[in-house]
Amino acid sequence: MITADVDTSEVVEAIAAIVRPLEDPGEALEKIGAYKLAKVRQVFAAEGPGWPPRAEGSKSYAERARALAVHRVRRKLQRELRRAKGSDDPLRAYRRNQVLKEFERLARGGDPSQSILAPVTARERAVGKERAVLVRELRERKKAGNERGARRSQKRLDEFDAANRDAIDILDGNRVRKSVAGLPGRIARAEKRGAGRLLGRLGSGIRANARKRSLTLAHPWKHAGIHNEGGVAGHGARIPARPFLYWDADDVDAAAEIILREV
């Protein structure tokens, strides 16, 4: 655990004379804690100053980031497929299944330019609009509990699909093509999130706790301190120091100014 107390070391020496006359410095300490938390988060956002870069000695880091990205997108597409299977429209499930298949092809290194499907003409667009009306009618009758009407609507939809299968296949292919076109971007975004920043979300876990005459900044994770100070972690891994929780001269001046405003 990392702690920094305003009643120890240089900070006390600089501001103790100002704190002492205050009957209850708790409010001032809360403001100092808020100031310091903002400063710490600026350090994390800038990844420094003075932080050594991430060790790229093992190429497995980039591989793990991509594997995590692929896993996240795959799970999302699988959830979309499950939802589509539970809908009233079987073609929706077909489209999501095609997107998932194309994703797996791309994840194996397939060429996105090979996914070329038939273009959509005015006829296919007209079929799509008419089918959308039939699907909406079926959905409304089911929602209203009109079972007999829903059966009639389902029959009309099935007959319509059978009569216009070629146009519907082209429409489905076009929808799949649009979804597939965005897959490389989805993988890249997930890969970027997987790579993340140095020390990840460590900075967001730091909390300030102001009491009557003390201020503590700490992280609940017991291994956070080794990233701040450097050292040897489990299995002998050497962790470089990336300081983020410390008091410098600017912090002392800012703390003194806050306290003076409270006098």
C-alpha positions in Angstrom: 0.0 0.0 0.0 1.2 3.5 -0.8 0.6 6.2 1.7 1.5 9.9 1.9 0.7 11.8 5.1 0.8 15.5 5.3 1.9 15.3 8.9 5.2 13.6 8.0 8.6 14.6 6.3 9.0 17.8 4.3 5.3 18.6 4.0 4.8 19.0 7.7 7.9 21.1 8.0 6.6 23.5 5.4 3.0 23.9 6.5 2.9 22.8 10.2 3.2 26.4 11.3 0.1 27.3 9.2 -2.0 24.2 10.2 -1.4 24.6 13.9 -3.5 27.7 14.5 -6.5 26.1 12.7 -9.1 24.6 15.1 -10.2 22.1 12.4 -8.0 21.8 9.3 -10.1 18.9 8.0 -11.7 20.9 5.2 -8.4 22.3 4.1 -6.9 18.8 4.0 -9.8 17.6 1.9 -9.0 20.3 -0.6 -5.3 19.4 -0.5 -6.3 15.7 -1.1 -8.4 16.7 -4.1 -5.6 18.8 -5.5 -3.1 16.0 -5.1 -5.4 13.4 -6.7 -5.8 15.6 -9.7 -2.0 16.0 -9.9 -1.5 12.2 -9.6 -3.9 11.6 -12.5 -2.1 14.1 -14.6 1.1 12.1 -14.1 -0.7 8.9 -15.2 -2.2 10.6 -18.2 1.2 12.0 -19.3 2.9 8.7 -18.3 5.6 10.6 -16.4 7.7 12.6 -16.2 10.6 10.3 -16.2 8.8 7.0 -16.6 10.7 4.3 -18.5 8.9 2.9 -21.5 7.2 -0.4 -21.4 9.7 -3.3 -21.9 9.2 -4.8 -25.4 11.7 -7.5 -24.8 9.0 -10.2 -25.2 7.1 -9.9 -28.4 4.3 -11.7 -26.6 3.0 -8.4 -25.3 1.7 -7.3 -28.7 0.4 -10.8 -29.4 -1.5 -10.9 -26.1 -3.0 -7.5 -26.9 -4.3 -8.7 -30.2 -5.5 -12.0 -28.8 -7.4 -10.1 -26.2 -8.9 -7.8 -28.9 -10.0 -10.7 -31.0 -11.5 -12.4 -28.0 -13.5 -9.3 -27.0 -14.9 -8.7 -30.5 -15.7 -12.4 -30.9 -17.7 -12.4 -27.6 -19.6 -9.3 -28.7 -20.5 -10.8 -32.0 -21.6 -14.1 -30.3 -23.9 -12.1 -28.0 -25.3 -10.3 -31.0 -26.0 -13.7 -32.7 -27.7 -15.0 -29.6 -30.0 -12.0 -29.4 -30.8 -12.3 -33.2 -31.7 -15.9 -32.7 -34.3 -14.9 -30.1 -35.9 -12.3 -32.4 -38.9 -12.7 -34.7 -36.8 -12.3 -37.8 -34.7 -15.5 -38.8 -32.9 -13.4 -41.4 -31.4 -11.3 -38.7 -29.9 -14.4 -37.1 -28.6 -15.4 -40.6 -26.9 -12.0 -41.0 -25.3 -12.1 -37.6 -24.0 -15.6 -38.2 -22.5 -14.5 -41.5 -20.7 -11.6 -39.8 -19.3 -14.0 -37.2 -18.0 -16.3 -39.9 -16.4 -13.4 -41.7 -14.9 -12.2 -38.5 -13.3 -15.6 -37.9 -11.9 -15.5 -41.4 -10.4 -12.0 -40.9 -9.0 -13.1 -37.4 -7.1 -15.9 -39.2 -5.5 -13.3 -41.5 -8.0 -13.3 -44.3 -8.0 -10.5 -46.9 -11.0 -8.1 -46.3 -11.0 -7.1 -50.0 -12.2 -10.7 -50.9 -15.6 -10.1 -49.3 -17.3 -8.8 -52.4 -21.1 -9.2 -52.6 -23.7 -8.4 -55.2 -24.7 -4.7 -55.4 -28.2 -3.6 -54.4 -30.6 -2.2 -57.1 -33.9 -0.4 -57.0 -35.7 -3.8 -57.0 -33.9 -5.1 -53.9 -34.6 -1.8 -52.1 -38.3 -2.0 -52.9 -38.4 -5.6 -51.6 -36.6 -4.6 -48.5 -39.2 -1.8 -47.7 -42.1 -4.2 -48.3 -40.6 -6.9 -46.2 -40.0 -4.4 -43.4 -43.8 -3.6 -43.4 -44.6 -7.3 -43.1 -42.1 -7.8 -40.2 -43.5 -4.8 -38.4 -47.1 -6.1 -38.8 -46.1 -9.5 -37.4 -44.3 -8.0 -34.4 -47.3 -5.7 -33.6 -49.8 -8.6 -33.7 -47.6 -10.7 -31.5 -47.2 -7.9 -29.0 -51.0 -7.4 -28.9 -51.6 -11.1 -28.2 -53.4 -11.6 -31.5 -52.3 -15.2 -32.2 -54.6 -15.8 -35.1 -53.5 -12.5 -36.8 -49.9 -13.3 -36.0 -50.2 -16.7 -37.7 -51.6 -15.0 -40.8 -48.8 -12.4 -40.8 -46.2 -15.1 -40.4 -47.6 -17.1 -43.4 -47.6 -13.9 -45.6 -44.0 -13.2 -44.6 -42.9 -16.8 -45.4 -44.6 -16.6 -48.8 -43.1 -13.2 -49.5 -39.6 -14.5 -48.6 -40.0 -17.6 -50.8 -41.1 -15.4 -53.8 -38.3 -12.9 -53.4 -35.4 -15.1 -52.2 -32.9 -13.8 -54.7 -33.5 -10.1 -53.8 -33.5 -10.9 -50.1 -30.2 -12.8 -50.4 -28.6 -9.7 -52.0 -30.0 -7.5 -49.3 -28.7 -9.8 -46.6 -25.3 -9.8 -48.3 -25.2 -6.0 -48.4 -26.0 -5.8 -44.7 -23.4 -8.4 -44.0 -20.9 -6.4 -46.1 -21.5 -3.2 -44.1 -21.0 -5.1 -40.8 -17.9 -6.8 -42.1 -16.4 -3.6 -43.4 -16.3 -2.3 -39.8 -14.7 -5.5 -38.3 -11.0 -4.4 -38.8 -11.8 -1.2 -37.1 -13.5 -3.0 -34.2 -10.4 -5.3 -33.8 -8.1 -2.3 -33.9 -10.1 -0.4 -31.3 -10.2 -3.4 -29.0 -6.5 -4.0 -29.5 -5.8 -0.4 -28.5 -7.9 -0.9 -25.4 -6.0 -4.1 -24.7 -2.6 -2.5 -25.0 -3.7 0.3 -22.7 -1.5 2.8 -21.0 1.5 2.3 -18.8 0.2 1.0 -15.4 -3.3 0.6 -16.8 -6.0 1.8 -14.4 -3.7 1.9 -11.4 -4.2 5.7 -11.1 -8.0 5.5 -10.8 -7.8 3.4 -7.7 -5.9 5.9 -5.5 -8.1 7.5 -2.8 -7.5 10.5 -0.5 -8.7 10.2 3.1 -8.7 13.4 5.1 -9.2 13.3 8.9 -9.1 16.0 11.5 -5.3 16.5 11.4 -4.0 14.1 8.8 -4.3 13.3 5.1 -3.6 9.9 3.6 -3.4 9.0 -0.1 -3.4 5.3 -0.7 -4.1 2.5 -3.1 -5.9 -0.7 -1.9 -3.8 -3.0 -4.1 -0.8 -4.2 -2.0 1.5 -4.3 -5.0 0.9 -0.7 -6.1 3.9 0.6 -4.2 6.4 -1.4 -6.2 5.4 0.5 -9.3 5.8 3.8 -7.5 9.2 3.0 -6.0 10.6 0.1 -8.2 11.9 -3.2 -7.0 11.6 -7.0 -7.5 8.1 -8.5 -7.7 7.0 -12.1 -7.5 9.0 -14.7 -9.5 12.0 -12.3 -9.6 10.5 -9.8 -12.1 12.3 -6.5 -11.8 9.8 -3.5 -11.9 11.2 -0.1 -12.8 10.2 2.9 -10.7 7.5 5.0 -12.2 6.8 7.6 -9.5 3.3 8.9 -9.3 2.7 9.5 -5.6 5.2 11.9 -4.1 5.3 15.5 -2.7 7.4 18.1 -4.5 8.0 21.8 -3.9 5.0 22.8 -6.0 2.8 20.5 -3.9 4.0 22.1 -0.7 3.4 25.6 -2.1 -0.1 24.6 -3.3 -0.9 23.0 0.1 0.2 26.1 1.9 -1.9 28.3 -0.3 -5.0 26.2 0.3 -4.5 26.3 4.1 -3.9 30.1 4.0 -7.2 30.6 2.3 -8.9 28.7 5.2 -7.3 30.8 7.9 
